[in-house]
Amino acid sequence: MKHFTFTVSDATNVHAVEAAAGFVWVGCCRSPSLLLKVSPDLQTTVPITFDREGGLHDLAFDGRNLWVAHSSGHLSRVDPVTGEFRSWRLEVSGGQHPFLYCLTFDGDHLWAGTYTDPGRVLRIDPADGGFEEIVLPDVPNHAVRALVPTGDAIWAGLYTVPGRVVSIDRRSGEIATLDLREGNILCTSGAFDGRFLWFGLDTMPARVVRIDPQTHDIRGHDLWPASSCVRGLAFDGGFLWLGLYMEPGELVRFDPETAESRRYTMPPEFANVRDLALQGNTLWAVTQNVRYRPSGLYGLNRDEMERT
């Protein structure tokens, strides 16, 4: 394992981690936003401070550039080599500056989920930053928290009670809403294993929901009774990895075929997992820790799960 707590000034309230272009990128939700470029050996940390862009909430990599979503309504494109960036302040219908909460790249377009009224998903052209606005008329304010691309659709997990997800056809823009049924509430994170969609929930005990994108069959899986709040979800080609927002933090390896799980308890100084990223055989977790100070970055060699 490899881990550290940040010593960079004000590197608190971490919200996002992305492994891209040979580095680990950590986003801090503050004003102005702070992005940390960390070497995989954790020996070098380069801070990138934005200007008027505040509230960094998510990161995505398009194979060339790193993209940053801010709650201030800004979208930033960062050169991963030089650290230079360009930002746009987006505006959607009704004159709103969208709170950009989640961000993903599907191989062609960036997709951003917003906190607006009503909720929206933005399909963004990475070539020029231009975007198309897709309004989700049945989605209340403060709702879109996770975006998961599949072959032909983008699935949006909504932070609602009762829980719901929305599928958006990537070509036609057609929208369909799926009710997750009682107990499956407050989507926070998502992943696709090539066959099923998985959404992590903000519940106690911690729960993941499996959705068949073809039949819309829904199955929920609870973890142990004292577990709480899935705030990170990643798929490594064989297993799902869950990061739990609890003290101390827990990393869970979940078998999508058998629903068997294996726990890894983090050291006491690492609490409240906020996001996960995979880089080779390393699972990276960022933690907000107690009262957000100090935030942490934790790297787990996935083979260690076999020895613990």
C-alpha positions in Angstrom: 0.0 0.0 0.0 1.0 3.6 -0.4 -0.7 6.6 1.2 -0.2 10.1 2.5 -2.1 13.0 3.9 -1.8 16.2 2.0 0.6 19.0 3.2 -0.4 21.4 0.4 -2.0 24.4 1.9 -5.8 24.2 2.0 -5.9 20.8 0.3 -9.1 20.0 2.1 -12.6 18.8 1.2 -11.4 16.4 -1.5 -14.2 15.5 -3.9 -12.6 13.7 -6.9 -9.7 11.5 -8.0 -8.7 10.5 -11.6 -5.8 8.5 -12.8 -4.7 9.8 -16.2 -1.6 10.6 -18.3 0.7 8.9 -15.8 -0.4 10.9 -12.8 -3.0 10.8 -10.0 -5.2 13.9 -10.1 -7.0 15.0 -7.0 -9.7 17.7 -7.0 -10.5 19.8 -3.9 -13.8 21.5 -3.5 -12.9 25.0 -2.4 -12.9 28.5 -3.8 -11.0 28.9 -6.0 -10.8 25.3 -7.0 -7.6 23.4 -6.4 -6.3 20.5 -8.5 -3.3 18.4 -7.4 -1.1 16.6 -9.8 0.5 13.7 -7.9 3.2 11.4 -9.1 2.2 7.7 -8.6 5.1 7.2 -6.2 3.7 10.1 -4.1 7.0 11.9 -4.1 5.9 15.0 -6.0 2.7 17.0 -5.8 2.1 20.0 -8.0 -0.8 22.3 -7.2 -2.9 23.9 -9.9 -5.0 26.8 -8.6 -7.8 28.1 -10.7 -8.9 31.7 -10.9 -12.6 32.4 -10.4 -13.6 28.8 -10.7 -14.8 27.4 -7.4 -16.1 24.2 -6.0 -14.3 21.5 -7.9 -16.6 18.5 -8.0 -15.5 16.0 -10.6 -12.8 15.1 -13.1 -12.7 13.2 -16.5 -10.0 12.4 -19.0 -10.7 12.2 -22.7 -7.4 10.6 -23.7 -5.7 13.9 -24.3 -7.0 16.5 -21.8 -8.2 16.5 -18.3 -11.6 18.1 -17.7 -12.8 19.7 -14.5 -16.4 20.4 -13.4 -16.9 23.2 -10.9 -20.0 24.1 -8.9 -19.5 27.7 -10.0 -20.7 26.7 -13.4 -17.3 26.6 -15.0 -15.9 23.8 -17.1 -12.1 23.7 -17.4 -9.8 21.9 -19.9 -6.3 21.2 -18.4 -3.2 20.2 -20.4 -1.9 17.3 -18.3 1.7 17.9 -19.3 2.0 21.7 -18.8 -0.9 22.2 -16.3 -2.1 25.1 -18.4 -5.9 25.4 -18.4 -8.8 27.2 -20.2 -12.2 27.6 -18.6 -15.7 28.5 -19.7 -18.6 29.6 -17.6 -21.6 27.7 -18.9 -25.1 29.1 -18.9 -28.3 27.0 -19.4 -31.9 27.9 -20.1 -33.5 30.1 -17.6 -30.3 32.1 -17.2 -28.9 29.6 -14.7 -25.2 29.0 -14.2 -25.2 25.2 -13.6 -23.7 23.6 -10.6 -21.7 20.9 -12.4 -21.7 17.9 -10.1 -20.6 14.9 -12.1 -18.6 14.4 -15.3 -17.8 11.4 -17.6 -16.4 10.7 -21.1 -18.0 8.1 -23.3 -15.3 8.0 -26.0 -16.9 10.8 -28.1 -18.5 13.4 -25.8 -18.2 14.6 -22.3 -21.3 14.4 -20.2 -22.0 16.6 -17.2 -24.8 16.2 -14.6 -26.1 19.4 -13.0 -27.7 20.8 -9.9 -30.3 23.0 -11.5 -34.0 23.4 -11.5 -35.0 21.2 -13.2 -32.0 18.9 -13.4 -30.1 18.7 -16.6 -27.4 16.6 -18.4 -25.1 18.4 -20.8 -23.5 16.7 -23.8 -20.2 18.5 -24.4 -18.0 18.5 -27.5 -14.4 18.1 -26.2 -13.1 19.8 -29.4 -14.5 23.2 -28.5 -16.4 23.0 -25.3 -19.7 23.6 -26.9 -22.7 21.8 -25.4 -26.2 20.6 -25.9 -28.6 20.8 -23.0 -30.9 17.9 -22.1 -33.5 18.9 -19.6 -34.9 16.2 -17.3 -38.4 17.6 -16.7 -39.3 15.1 -13.9 -36.1 15.7 -12.0 -36.2 18.0 -9.0 -33.5 20.5 -8.0 -30.2 19.1 -6.7 -30.5 15.6 -8.2 -28.0 14.4 -10.8 -25.1 12.8 -8.9 -23.7 10.0 -11.1 -23.3 9.4 -14.8 -22.5 6.0 -16.4 -22.0 5.4 -20.1 -23.1 2.1 -21.7 -22.9 1.2 -25.4 -25.9 3.3 -26.5 -27.0 5.3 -23.5 -25.9 7.5 -20.7 -27.4 6.6 -17.3 -27.9 9.3 -14.7 -28.2 8.3 -11.0 -30.4 10.8 -9.1 -30.0 11.8 -5.5 -33.7 11.4 -4.8 -36.1 9.7 -2.5 -37.4 7.4 -3.8 -34.4 6.6 -5.9 -34.5 6.9 -9.6 -32.2 6.7 -12.6 -32.6 8.2 -16.1 -31.4 6.7 -19.3 -30.6 9.1 -22.2 -30.1 7.7 -25.7 -26.7 8.9 -26.8 -27.9 9.6 -30.4 -31.6 10.6 -30.2 -31.5 12.2 -26.7 -34.7 10.2 -25.8 -35.2 10.1 -22.1 -36.6 7.2 -19.9 -37.0 7.2 -16.1 -36.7 4.1 -14.0 -38.0 4.0 -10.4 -35.6 2.0 -8.2 -38.3 1.0 -5.8 -38.5 1.3 -2.0 -35.2 1.4 -0.1 -33.0 2.1 -3.1 -32.5 5.8 -2.5 -29.9 8.6 -3.0 -27.6 7.4 -5.8 -24.1 8.7 -5.4 -21.9 6.7 -7.8 -22.0 4.3 -10.7 -20.2 1.8 -12.9 -20.8 -0.5 -15.8 -19.4 -4.0 -15.8 -20.1 -4.7 -19.5 -23.4 -6.4 -18.7 -25.0 -4.7 -15.8 -25.2 -1.1 -14.4 -24.3 -0.6 -10.7 -25.2 2.3 -8.6 -23.9 3.0 -5.1 -26.4 4.5 -2.6 -26.1 6.9 0.4 -27.7 4.4 2.8 -27.0 2.5 6.0 -26.2 -0.3 5.6 -24.3 0.4 2.5 -26.1 -0.8 -0.6 -25.4 -1.3 -4.3 -28.1 -1.7 -6.9 -27.7 -3.8 -10.1 -29.7 -2.8 -13.1 -30.1 -4.8 -16.3 -30.1 -2.1 -19.0 -32.1 -4.3 -21.4 -34.9 -5.6 -19.1 -34.7 -3.0 -16.3 -34.6 -5.8 -13.7 -33.4 -4.3 -10.4 -31.6 -6.1 -7.6 -30.2 -4.6 -4.4 -27.3 -5.9 -2.4 -26.7 -4.8 1.2 -23.3 -5.0 2.9 -22.8 -5.7 6.6 -25.2 -4.0 9.1 -22.8 -1.3 10.3 -21.6 -0.3 6.9 -22.5 3.1 5.5 -22.7 5.2 2.3 -21.1 4.1 -1.0 -19.3 7.2 -2.2 -17.0 5.6 -4.8 -17.5 2.8 -7.3 -15.1 1.4 -9.9 -15.0 -1.8 -12.0 -11.6 -3.4 -12.8 -12.7 -6.0 -15.3 -13.5 -8.6 -12.8 -14.6 -7.0 -9.5 -16.4 -4.0 -8.4 -14.7 -1.8 -5.8 -16.7 0.2 -3.3 -15.4 3.1 -1.2 -17.4 3.7 2.0 -17.9 7.0 3.7 -17.3 5.9 7.3 -14.7 6.1 10.0 -12.3 4.5 9.4 -12.7 4.3 5.6 -13.5 0.9 4.1 -12.6 -0.4 0.6 -14.8 -3.4 -0.5 -14.1 -5.8 -3.3 -17.5 -7.0 -4.6 -17.9 -10.0 -6.9 -20.7 -9.0 -9.4 -21.4 -12.6 -10.2 -21.8 -14.0 -6.7 -22.4 -10.8 -4.7 -19.6 -12.0 -2.3 -17.6 -9.1 -0.8 -14.3 -8.7 1.0 -13.5 -5.8 3.2 -10.3 -3.8 3.6 -10.2 -1.4 6.5 -8.0 1.6 6.0 -5.7 3.0 8.8 -7.5 5.1 11.4 -6.2 8.4 9.9 -8.1 7.7 6.7 -11.9 8.2 6.9 -14.8 8.9 4.7 -13.9 7.7 1.2 -15.1 10.3 -1.4 -14.0 8.8 -4.8 -12.1 6.0 -6.4 -9.9 5.6 -9.5 -8.0 2.6 -10.9 -4.4 2.8 -12.3 -2.9 -0.5 -13.3 -3.0 -2.7 -10.2 -3.5 0.2 -7.8 -6.9 1.3 -6.5 -6.7 5.0 -5.5 -9.1 6.4 -2.9 -9.4 10.0 -1.7 -10.7 10.6 1.8 -12.2 13.7 3.4 -11.2 12.5 6.9 -12.7 14.0 10.1 -13.9 17.6 9.4 -12.0 17.4 6.1 -8.6 18.0 7.7 -6.3 16.7 6.5 -7.6 15.1 3.4 -5.8 12.0 2.2 -4.8 9.9 -0.8 -4.6 6.2 -0.3 -3.3 3.6 -2.9 -4.1 -0.1 -2.4 -2.3 -2.8 -4.4 -5.3 -4.9 -5.3 -3.3 -8.1 -4.9 -3.1 -7.3 -1.2 -6.7 -8.2 -0.9 -5.5 -11.8 -1.3 -3.1 -11.6 1.6 -5.4 -9.9 4.1 
